[in-house]
């Protein structure tokens, strides 16, 4: 399933500066995939604090990029890590 995005917040933040928007997109593409790997690693090892730190780190970025589905999922990961995995397993 493809994630839908909305860059309106990025454009508003940048005052419609295309170079700034491009830099934000480059940072997103380079940093978020590695952060997601770290979240998965933390979940796999049941290292709740580790997974939480990376989930919390990317949460504002997902919101800024208008990735609403991914944002909601990262909120679930945060809730799971805060409960230290006691609620249900995260796949």
Phi, psi and omega per residue, in radians:
X1 nan 2.216 3.126
X2 -1.368 2.425 3.098
X3 -1.499 2.354 3.088
X4 -1.575 2.482 -3.134
X5 -2.195 2.856 3.118
X6 -2.520 1.976 -3.062
X7 -1.582 0.212 -3.083
X8 -1.054 -0.641 3.113
X9 -1.187 -0.639 3.119
X10 -1.149 -0.792 3.120
X11 -1.123 -0.682 3.114
X12 -1.132 -0.761 3.123
X13 -1.075 -0.639 -3.059
X14 -1.553 -0.014 -3.041
X15 0.984 0.722 3.110
X16 1.070 0.551 3.103
X17 -1.525 1.892 -3.070
X18 -1.103 -0.538 3.115
X19 -1.180 -0.718 3.101
X20 -1.110 -0.791 3.120
X21 -1.030 -0.755 3.126
X22 -1.063 -0.730 3.119
X23 -1.121 -0.729 3.102
X24 -1.073 -0.757 3.138
X25 -1.123 -0.705 3.097
X26 -1.082 -0.779 3.114
X27 -1.079 -0.729 3.131
X28 -1.043 -0.847 -3.086
X29 -1.151 -0.565 -3.112
X30 -1.516 -0.614 -3.021
X31 -1.626 -0.716 -3.019
X32 -1.124 -0.732 3.112
X33 -1.005 -0.689 3.107
X34 -1.185 -0.694 3.097
X35 -1.095 -0.691 3.102
X36 -1.106 -0.675 3.073
X37 -1.057 -0.715 -3.136
X38 -1.170 -0.661 3.079
X39 -1.083 -0.825 3.133
X40 -1.054 -0.700 3.128
X41 -1.123 -0.759 3.107
X42 -1.094 -0.707 3.106
X43 -1.139 -0.791 -3.132
X44 -1.017 -0.730 -3.106
X45 -1.521 -0.014 -3.072
X46 0.989 0.602 3.053
X47 -1.620 1.534 -2.996
X48 -1.102 -0.716 -3.127
X49 -1.148 -0.689 -3.141
X50 -1.131 -0.862 3.136
X51 -1.077 -0.722 3.141
X52 -1.069 -0.753 -3.071
X53 -1.057 -0.701 3.127
X54 -1.336 -0.631 3.086
X55 -1.095 -0.776 -3.141
X56 -1.135 -0.617 -3.134
X57 -1.117 -0.736 -3.048
X58 -1.580 -0.176 -3.100
X59 -0.957 -0.872 -3.137
X60 -1.140 -0.541 3.129
X61 -1.163 -0.754 3.116
X62 -1.089 -0.689 3.098
X63 -1.140 -0.802 3.139
X64 -1.028 -0.664 -3.108
X65 -1.439 -0.027 3.117
X66 1.213 0.458 3.120
X67 -1.561 1.314 -2.980
X68 -1.101 -0.722 3.141
X69 -1.126 -0.812 3.125
X70 -1.125 -0.645 3.116
X71 -1.086 -0.790 3.120
X72 -1.103 -0.670 3.124
X73 -1.172 -0.664 -3.139
X74 -1.217 -0.521 3.030
X75 -1.111 -0.657 3.093
X76 -1.156 -0.702 3.100
X77 -1.101 -0.768 3.105
X78 -1.039 -0.781 -3.140
X79 -1.086 -0.724 3.125
X80 -1.099 -0.764 -3.110
X81 -1.207 -0.633 3.103
X82 -1.127 -0.620 3.117
X83 -1.468 0.065 -3.131
X84 0.932 0.722 3.044
X85 1.326 0.150 -3.070
X86 -1.372 -0.330 -3.104
X87 -1.298 -1.158 3.111
X88 -2.808 2.878 -3.131
X89 -1.293 2.518 3.035
X90 -1.756 2.286 -3.141
X91 -1.732 nan nan
